[in-house]
Amino acid sequence: MIGQTAIRTQSPLLTLSKMLKDKYDLVQMNMTEAQVDKIFAGHPRGIEQVSPKVKEGILSFEPNSGRIPSFHKLYDEKPNAIEHDFYIDVTFNEDHLVINKYLGEYIK
């Protein structure tokens, strides 16, 4: 077609996933829980405590480490996330500072 330009747009799914990845990249080690929550405002989330047995096992290898997990938060890509949706898992120590992060996909 002469004189017309085709414009391609990304699918909403790819755009949403890129937005989540961009937010993931903003999370840095030693960031506070409040700073992370601000980055993921509006994303559904859950909180899971790390079991005492897991903490005990890590302490046996790293007794003086500030990287002992206390809890982690899962931030879903969207409400009612299902298989093939993405999530970010951020682990915090007892001082509520980031010690690990993971970008994953729900798979059966």
N, C-alpha and C positions, 0 to 999 in steps of 0.2 A: 504494500500500500504506500503510495507516494504521499509525502507530506504528513504522515502520521508516525508517531513514536510509540512503540510498545513499552509499557512500564511494568517491570516485574517487581513484585513485592514478596517479602518472605512470608511464609505461613505463620499464623499466630503462634503455633507450637514452637517453631524455631526461634522466634523472637522472644518468647517467654523463657525458653531455655537459655538463650544468650543473656537475658537480663539477670537470670539467676546466677549464671557463671560470672557475670560482672560483679555481682554482689559478693559472691564467694571470694573473688580476688581482692575485695576490699578488707576482708577479715585478716588480721595480722596476729601473730603470736603476742601474748601479753596484753591484748586488748581487753577491756572490761566487758562483763556481761551486758551492762547497760549500753555500751557502744555497739555491741553486736545486735542487741535487740532493736536498736534504732535503725541499723542497716536493713534488718528484715521486718520492719514494721509492716503489718498487713498480711504477712505470710503466716499460715497456720503453723503451730509449733507444739511440740510435746517435750516434756522433761523426764529424764530417766536418771535415777541415782546409780552410781557405780557400787556394786556389791562389796561388802567388807572383805570377802575372800579375794576378789580381784585386787583391791587395794593392798591387802596383805602380801599377795604374790609379787606385786610391783615393788613394794617397799623392801622385800627381801633382796631384790636385785639393785635397787637404787634408793638406799635408805635416806640420803640427804638431798634428794632431787625435789625441785619445785614442780616437777611434771607428773605428780601423782594425781590421777583423775578423781574428781569428786562427783561430778554429774555431767551429763551432756544434754544438749538440746537439738531436736530435729526440727528444721524449718522446711516445710513442704513448698513445692513449687506453686501449688494452688490448693484451694479447698477440696476436700474429698479426693485426694490424690489416689491414683490407681496404678496398675502395672504400666510401666514405661514412662511414668511421671518421675520427675527428679526431686531430690531432697538434699539438704546440706546438714551434716551432723557436726556440731561444734562441741568439743570437750573442754571443760573448765576445771581448774584446780580448786582447792578449798578457799582460795582468796578471790574466786570468781574471775580469774584471768584465763584467757584462751591458751590451751596447751596443745591442741590438735584440731584439725578440720578435715572434712571428707565430703566430696561431692559424689552422690550416688544416684542410682536409678532403681526404682521398685521393680523387682522381677520375681515371678513365682518360683 
